[in-house]
Amino acid sequence: MNPFRTRIAGLAIATIAGLPLIAGTSITAATAADNNSPPSRALIILTSPSLQTQGMAMVLGNAMQAGGTPVNVLLCDKAGDLALANTQSPPLKPKNVTPEQLMAKLIDGGASVSVCALYLPNSDHVKTDLRTGIDVATPPEMAALMTQAGSRVFSF
């Protein structure tokens, strides 16, 4: 057998021999993650200007909240416009609701919604332009939420 084929054969054997270790790790990780308990907190970071993406992020946030998970939402960049009192998006099918209405439902359910610390200083808006119940996040506050044990961060 030539040296190149010997090396390839050796790599194949090593790879096959390592599969039970990889499979065992995957099964263990999946079992640990699938303990049927919701995360202790969900942080949704929304930056997308797409209305469908904004709407789906809010739909999923409401579903998590309905399942007992406390939800925080951070609106950045163009998604920060959802926080403005004068923003009115067209309704999305099939429920004919706007991302703003879905966000209001989240707030009514106890979610914390904030614009990122860079949103207002880099726009023509001020804090009084924000909807009732929406704050301006601070980097230390968001960093703490992102790194808190049991927190899950979802980015849209």
Secondary structure, 3 states (H helix, E strand, C coil): CCHHHHHHHHHHHHHHHHHHHHHHHHHHHHHHHCCCCCCCEEEEEECCCCHHHHHHHHHHHHHHHHCCCCEEEEECHHHHHHHECCCCCCCECCCCECHHHHHHHHHHCCCEEEECCCCHHHCCCCHHHECCCEEECCHHHHHHHHHCCCEEEEEC
